[in-house]
């Protein structure tokens, strides 16, 4: 997105480096292809978390996109902005220009909302098509009914006036195909002579002259390839994500000086917040066996799968064109709360070990959740000075007692919804957690044994005022203490947005373009928000 916006004037020259290959694999563009790409190291960074108490000593795969479009080319499609209070909170922490009223125009600028929408909250002219799910399934309908039965309201647009509700997800799938950031923004710009795109070009170090970033070194091809350099006339902008952006800073000697020296990296700029403040959404999935309805476990095999492929080729709704989470609910772990603190993801299918990619051998349905605003905070560290070693990622899931309490409450809510009257005719029995799990301790232990990631890493280069000792960038996304270096990705988020992080990351890129080009910010917009107290 940023490359498109910066090069649109025809004068600003842009060189985009992508460590992976072009997005020319058909599985990038078929929504169901995420199952194939998630385990392909050619198109993904196959990172894992460090073991810890919150995962019962397990390493959790935390795959990141490694092709044009980044994670938007391999992720789960769901369009979620978060709540207005998230961004008001960013501004209140000393980041002027980032309140909800000020970022709403950027959210709207990005999207082309398909169908009916309220123009106070949604955009209709942007490059990224956002469509409602056009595929229906009786299990999804029954789940939504079950959520309504426990008090979750009907909501025509969870990205509009309020978030709380239950229904089918909005996503960047349109006419059966994924519309990644590369498809929506980069491809239309690649004809411009002032934009150069270099793929299979892994950045290894930021070049500094004194306190100014002047370019980047990168390796072409694989780690044995030739080292090359690209210089920047104006600025270097990092958009590598919450794992690889801090990793590149640390490899360049920008971070905690003592820690860098310990692993053989020459410290160039002491900035102790790099790699700190890591957060992720800790996804915990419950599974029930299903009767009286076909599930993805059956439909995605044999002759039924051939039928679904035929439907997709004819442009009709098909399992090839759905996201892994089909239906949603945003709700509260405690009725006393003034806004939702949980996001539920429902799928009319189930996967072995709770990880999308390998379907169970039995018909199943899955209801996963995560705490929208977790308290637990982790770190990202370098393993060594070798730029090809993966980083050490420790999200510290459920490290905070408050998160453990929310997990127990959310698993009780999950059971209530899965055991609702609307799902009675379809539910065979509980698979995970077993019906014998009843106490808070049982549920928390289940989360330790089976919980995983939602792939929402953020916060490792946190935006904040000069008074914040762990802030890495200022409110204009400039790396503190350096010139000519900015960051525009999820690593700068001061706190976790209440939902999937892809759309907020695109909003950051939209705002970054204005900051880099010196353009005046659009006028703030103040529609009423139902969550406001």
C-alpha positions in Angstrom: 0.0 0.0 0.0 2.7 2.5 1.0 4.6 2.0 -2.2 1.4 2.8 -4.2 0.6 6.0 -2.2 4.2 7.3 -2.3 4.7 6.7 -6.0 1.3 8.0 -7.1 2.6 11.6 -7.8 5.0 10.2 -10.5 7.9 12.1 -9.0 8.7 10.4 -5.7 11.0 7.4 -6.4 10.4 4.2 -4.4 12.3 1.0 -4.2 10.4 -1.9 -2.5 12.4 -4.8 -1.2 10.6 -8.1 -0.6 12.4 -11.1 0.9 10.2 -13.6 -0.7 9.1 -14.4 -4.3 6.4 -12.7 -6.3 2.8 -13.6 -5.4 2.4 -15.7 -8.5 1.4 -18.9 -6.8 -2.3 -19.7 -7.5 -2.8 -20.6 -3.8 -2.2 -17.0 -2.9 -5.3 -16.0 -4.8 -7.6 -18.9 -4.0 -8.8 -18.2 -0.5 -8.6 -21.8 0.6 -5.0 -21.9 -0.6 -3.9 -20.5 2.8 -3.8 -24.2 4.0 -1.1 -24.9 1.4 0.9 -21.7 1.9 0.9 -21.7 5.7 3.6 -24.5 5.7 5.5 -23.5 2.6 8.8 -21.8 3.6 9.1 -20.3 0.1 6.1 -18.0 0.9 6.2 -17.8 4.7 8.6 -17.1 7.5 8.3 -20.4 9.5 8.8 -18.8 12.9 7.9 -20.4 16.2 7.5 -18.9 19.7 9.8 -19.9 22.5 8.4 -22.4 25.0 6.8 -21.0 28.2 4.4 -21.8 31.0 1.4 -20.4 29.1 1.9 -23.0 26.4 2.9 -26.0 28.6 6.4 -25.8 27.2 5.3 -26.0 23.6 6.6 -24.0 20.7 3.8 -22.4 18.7 4.1 -21.8 14.9 3.7 -18.1 14.3 3.9 -18.0 10.5 4.4 -14.6 8.8 3.9 -13.8 5.1 7.0 -13.8 2.9 5.8 -12.7 -0.6 4.4 -9.6 -2.2 1.6 -8.4 0.0 3.2 -9.9 3.1 0.8 -11.5 5.5 -2.2 -10.2 3.6 -1.3 -12.8 1.0 -1.4 -15.8 3.4 -3.7 -14.8 6.3 -7.3 -15.3 7.2 -9.0 -12.4 5.4 -11.2 -11.1 8.2 -11.8 -7.3 8.1 -11.8 -5.9 11.7 -11.0 -2.4 12.6 -11.3 -2.6 16.4 -13.1 -0.2 18.7 -13.0 3.6 18.8 -11.6 3.5 22.3 -8.5 1.7 21.0 -7.4 4.7 19.0 -8.5 7.2 21.5 -6.2 5.3 23.9 -3.3 5.6 21.5 -3.7 9.4 21.4 -4.2 9.5 25.2 -0.8 7.8 25.6 0.9 10.8 24.0 0.5 10.1 20.3 -1.3 13.2 18.8 -3.1 12.5 15.5 -4.0 8.9 16.3 -7.5 9.3 17.9 -10.4 7.5 16.4 -11.8 10.7 14.8 -8.4 11.3 13.2 -7.7 7.8 11.9 -11.3 7.1 10.7 -10.7 9.0 7.3 -7.7 6.7 6.7 -9.8 3.5 7.4 -12.3 4.9 4.9 -9.7 5.8 2.3 -8.4 2.3 2.1 -11.6 0.4 1.4 -14.3 -0.2 -1.2 -17.1 -1.5 0.8 -19.3 -3.8 -1.3 -23.1 -3.6 -0.7 -25.0 -1.3 1.6 -23.0 0.7 4.2 -23.1 3.8 6.3 -20.8 6.4 4.7 -20.2 8.0 8.1 -18.1 5.0 9.0 -17.2 3.1 5.8 -15.5 4.0 2.5 -16.8 3.2 -1.0 -14.0 4.4 -3.3 -10.8 2.8 -2.0 -8.7 0.1 -3.7 -9.4 -2.7 -1.2 -12.8 -4.5 -1.8 -14.5 -5.5 1.5 -17.4 -7.9 1.0 -19.7 -9.8 3.3 -19.4 -13.6 3.2 -21.8 -14.9 0.5 -21.5 -18.6 1.6 -24.0 -19.9 4.1 -24.0 -23.0 6.2 -26.6 -24.3 8.7 -24.0 -24.7 11.5 -22.9 -21.0 11.1 -26.6 -19.9 11.2 -27.2 -22.0 14.3 -24.1 -20.6 16.0 -25.2 -17.0 15.3 -28.7 -17.9 16.7 -27.0 -19.5 19.8 -24.9 -16.3 20.3 -28.1 -14.2 20.1 -29.7 -16.4 22.7 -27.1 -15.6 25.4 -27.5 -11.8 24.7 -25.1 -11.1 21.9 -27.0 -8.6 19.7 -27.6 -8.6 16.0 -25.3 -6.1 14.3 -25.4 -5.2 10.6 -21.8 -3.8 10.7 -19.3 -4.5 13.4 -16.9 -2.0 11.8 -19.5 0.7 12.0 -21.3 2.4 14.9 -20.6 -0.5 17.4 -18.6 -3.7 17.4 -20.6 -6.0 19.7 -22.7 -8.5 17.8 -22.7 -11.9 16.0 -22.9 -12.7 12.3 -20.8 -13.6 9.2 -17.4 -12.0 8.8 -16.5 -9.2 6.4 -13.4 -10.0 4.4 -11.2 -9.0 1.5 -12.4 -11.9 -0.7 -14.3 -10.6 -3.7 -15.7 -12.7 -6.6 -14.1 -15.8 -5.1 -10.5 -14.4 -4.9 -8.2 -13.0 -2.3 -7.5 -9.3 -2.7 -4.2 -8.9 -0.8 -2.4 -5.6 -0.4 -0.3 -6.6 -3.4 -3.4 -7.2 -5.6 -5.3 -4.1 -4.4 -2.4 -1.6 -4.1 0.9 -2.7 -5.5 -0.1 -4.3 -8.8 -1.9 -1.1 -10.1 1.3 0.9 -9.3 3.9 -1.4 -10.8 3.6 0.2 -14.2 5.0 3.4 -12.8 8.6 4.2 -13.8 9.3 5.7 -10.4 8.6 2.4 -8.5 11.1 -0.4 -8.5 10.1 -3.8 -6.9 12.9 -6.3 -6.0 11.8 -9.7 -4.9 13.9 -12.4 -3.2 15.8 -9.5 -1.6 16.2 -10.0 2.1 17.3 -6.9 4.0 20.1 -7.6 6.3 21.2 -4.2 7.7 20.2 -0.6 7.8 23.1 1.6 6.7 23.8 4.5 9.0 26.0 7.5 8.5 26.3 9.0 12.0 22.7 9.3 13.2 21.1 9.2 9.7 19.8 6.1 7.8 21.0 6.3 4.2 20.1 2.9 2.8 19.8 -0.9 3.3 22.0 -3.9 2.5 20.2 -7.0 1.2 21.0 -10.4 -0.1 19.6 -11.4 -3.4 18.3 -15.0 -3.6 19.2 -17.1 -0.6 21.7 -16.7 2.2 24.5 -17.6 -0.1 23.5 -14.9 -2.6 25.3 -11.7 -3.4 25.0 -8.8 -1.0 23.7 -5.6 -2.6 23.0 -2.1 -1.4 20.2 0.3 -2.1 20.5 3.9 -1.0 17.8 6.3 0.0 17.7 9.9 -1.1 15.2 10.8 1.6 14.1 8.1 4.0 14.2 4.4 4.7 10.8 3.0 5.8 10.5 -0.4 7.5 7.3 -2.3 6.8 8.5 -5.8 7.6 6.0 -6.6 10.4 6.3 -6.9 14.2 8.8 -9.8 14.0 11.1 -8.7 11.1 11.1 -5.0 11.7 12.7 -5.1 15.2 14.9 -8.0 14.0 16.3 -5.8 11.2 16.8 -2.9 13.7 18.7 -5.1 16.1 20.9 -6.6 13.4 21.7 -3.0 12.5 22.9 -2.2 16.0 19.7 -0.3 16.9 18.4 -1.6 20.3 19.6 -2.3 23.8 23.4 -1.7 23.5 24.4 -4.2 26.2 22.3 -7.0 24.9 23.5 -6.4 21.3 27.1 -6.5 22.4 26.6 -9.9 24.1 25.7 -11.6 20.8 28.4 -9.8 18.7 26.4 -7.0 17.1 28.1 -3.6 17.2 25.8 -1.2 19.0 25.1 1.9 16.8 22.2 3.5 18.6 21.0 2.7 22.1 17.2 2.2 21.9 16.1 -0.2 24.6 12.5 -0.5 23.5 13.3 -2.4 20.3 11.8 -5.9 20.6 10.0 -5.0 23.9 6.2 -4.7 24.4 5.4 -7.7 22.2 1.8 -8.8 22.3 -0.3 -11.3 20.4 -3.9 -12.6 20.5 -3.8 -16.0 22.2 -6.3 -18.1 20.3 -8.0 -21.0 22.2 -10.3 -23.3 20.2 -13.0 -25.6 21.3 -14.2 -28.5 19.1 -17.4 -30.5 19.0 -18.2 -33.5 17.0 -21.1 -32.9 14.6 -24.1 -34.9 13.4 -27.0 -34.2 11.0 -25.0 -31.7 8.9 -22.0 -31.9 6.5 -18.9 -30.1 7.7 -15.7 -29.0 6.0 -14.1 -32.2 7.2 -16.3 -34.1 4.7 -16.9 -31.4 2.0 -13.1 -30.8 1.5 -12.5 -34.4 0.4 -13.1 -36.6 -2.6 -16.0 -36.0 -5.0 -17.5 -33.3 -2.7 -14.3 -31.3 -3.1 -14.5 -31.7 -6.9 -18.0 -30.3 -6.7 -16.8 -27.3 -4.7 -14.0 -26.6 -7.2 -16.5 -26.6 -10.0 -18.7 -24.1 -8.1 -15.6 -21.9 -7.6 -14.8 -22.0 -11.3 -18.4 -21.0 -12.1 -18.1 -18.0 -9.7 -20.5 -19.4 -7.2 -20.1 -19.6 -3.4 -17.8 -22.4 -2.5 -15.6 -23.6 0.3 -12.6 -22.5 -1.8 -13.7 -18.9 -1.3 -14.3 -18.7 2.4 -12.1 -17.6 5.3 -11.0 -20.1 7.9 -13.3 -18.3 10.4 -16.7 -17.8 8.8 -18.9 -16.4 11.6 -18.0 -14.1 14.5 -19.2 -12.9 17.8 -17.8 -9.9 19.8 -18.9 -10.1 23.4 -18.0 -9.6 27.1 -16.3 -12.0 29.5 -18.1 -10.1 32.3 -21.5 -8.5 32.0 -20.2 -5.6 34.1 -17.9 -4.5 31.3 -18.8 -1.5 29.2 -17.6 -3.0 25.9 -16.6 -6.3 24.4 -13.3 -7.9 25.4 -13.7 -11.1 23.5 -13.7 -12.1 19.8 -15.1 -15.5 18.8 -14.4 -17.3 15.5 -16.7 -20.0 14.3 -15.9 -22.6 11.6 -18.2 -25.5 10.4 -15.1 -27.7 10.4 -12.3 -28.8 12.8 -8.5 -29.3 12.5 -6.1 -31.7 14.1 -4.4 -30.2 17.2 -6.5 -27.1 16.6 -4.3 -25.7 13.9 -5.8 -24.8 10.5 -4.4 -26.9 7.7 -5.1 -30.5 8.5 -8.7 -31.5 8.9 -9.8 -33.9 11.5 -11.0 -37.4 10.4 -14.4 -36.9 12.1 -17.0 -34.2 11.3 -16.5 -31.3 13.6 -17.1 -27.6 14.3 -14.8 -25.2 16.0 -15.4 -22.1 18.1 -12.2 -20.2 18.9 -11.7 -17.0 20.9 -9.1 -14.6 22.2 -9.1 -11.8 24.7 -9.2 -8.6 22.5 -6.9 -6.6 24.8 -4.5 -9.0 26.6 -2.5 -7.8 29.5 0.4 -10.2 29.0 3.5 -8.7 27.4 6.5 -10.5 25.8 9.7 -9.9 23.9 11.5 -10.4 20.7 15.3 -11.1 20.8 18.0 -11.9 18.3 19.3 -15.5 18.5 22.7 -14.4 17.1 24.3 -11.8 14.8 23.5 -14.1 11.8 20.8 -12.3 9.8 19.4 -15.6 8.6 18.8 -17.0 12.1 15.1 -16.7 13.2 14.4 -14.4 16.1 13.4 -15.6 19.6 9.7 -14.7 19.9 8.2 -15.0 23.4 4.6 -13.6 23.7 4.3 -14.8 27.3 0.7 -16.0 26.7 -1.4 -15.9 29.9 1.5 -14.6 31.9 -0.8 -12.0 33.5 -3.4 -13.4 35.9 -6.1 -11.2 34.4 -5.7 -13.0 31.1 -6.1 -16.4 32.8 -9.3 -15.2 34.4 -10.6 -14.1 31.0 -9.7 -17.4 29.4 -11.7 -19.3 32.0 -14.7 -17.1 31.6 -14.5 -17.2 27.8 -14.4 -21.0 27.7 -17.5 -21.0 29.8 -19.2 -18.7 27.3 -17.9 -20.9 24.5 -19.5 -23.9 26.0 -22.8 -22.0 26.5 -22.9 -21.1 22.8 -21.9 -24.5 21.6 -24.5 -26.1 23.9 -27.2 -23.7 22.9 -30.6 -24.9 21.8 -30.0 -23.9 18.2 -27.0 -26.2 17.9 -28.5 -29.1 19.9 -29.5 -31.1 16.8 -26.0 -30.8 15.3 -23.8 -31.3 18.4 -22.8 -34.9 18.9 -20.4 -34.5 21.8 -17.6 -32.2 23.2 -14.2 -33.1 21.8 -11.9 -30.4 23.3 -12.2 -29.4 26.0 -13.8 -32.6 27.2 -17.1 -32.4 29.0 -15.3 -33.4 32.3 -13.6 -29.9 32.3 -15.6 -27.8 34.7 -13.4 -25.7 36.9 -11.4 -22.6 36.1 -8.3 -24.6 36.6 -9.5 -27.2 34.1 -10.1 -24.5 31.5 -6.8 -22.7 32.1 -4.9 -26.0 31.8 -6.7 -26.8 28.6 -5.7 -23.4 27.2 -2.1 -24.1 28.1 -2.2 -27.5 26.4 -4.1 -26.5 23.3 -3.9 -22.7 22.9 -2.0 -21.1 20.1 -1.6 -17.9 18.1 -3.9 -15.7 16.1 -0.9 -14.4 14.2 -1.4 -10.9 15.5 2.1 -9.9 16.6 2.4 -6.2 17.4 4.0 -3.6 19.6 7.7 -4.4 19.2 8.6 -0.9 18.1 6.0 1.0 20.1 4.9 4.5 19.3 5.1 6.9 22.2 6.2 10.2 23.6 9.8 11.1 24.5 8.9 10.5 28.2 8.2 6.8 27.4 11.6 5.0 27.8 10.4 2.0 25.7 9.0 4.1 22.9 10.8 3.4 19.6 9.0 5.8 17.2 7.3 9.1 17.7 3.8 10.1 16.6 5.1 10.7 13.1 6.6 7.2 13.0 10.2 8.5 13.1 12.7 6.2 14.9 13.7 8.2 18.0 17.2 9.6 17.9 17.8 8.9 14.2 17.1 10.8 11.0 15.7 9.4 7.8 14.2 6.2 9.3 10.5 5.5 9.9 8.4 2.4 10.6 4.9 1.8 9.2 3.6 -1.6 10.4 2.0 -3.3 13.3 5.2 -3.1 15.4 4.4 0.6 16.1 1.0 0.0 17.7 1.0 1.4 21.3 -1.6 -1.2 22.4 -3.5 -4.0 20.9 -6.5 -3.1 18.7 -9.7 -4.9 19.5 -9.6 -7.4 16.6 -7.6 -8.7 13.7 -4.5 -6.5 13.1 -4.4 -6.4 9.2 -6.8 -3.5 8.6 -5.3 -1.3 11.4 -1.9 -1.9 9.8 -3.3 -0.7 6.5 -4.6 2.4 8.2 -1.1 3.0 9.6 0.3 2.8 6.1 -2.3 5.2 4.8 -1.3 7.8 7.5 2.4 7.1 7.0 2.1 8.1 3.3 0.7 11.5 4.3 3.4 12.0 6.9 6.2 11.0 4.5 4.9 13.3 1.7 4.2 16.2 4.1 0.6 16.3 3.3 -2.0 17.8 5.6 -4.0 15.1 7.4 -7.7 14.8 6.4 -10.2 16.5 8.7 -11.2 14.5 11.8 -14.6 12.9 11.7 -16.8 12.5 14.7 -19.7 10.1 14.2 -21.3 8.7 17.3 -20.0 5.4 18.6 -22.2 3.1 20.5 -19.3 1.9 22.7 -18.6 5.3 24.0 -19.6 5.6 27.7 
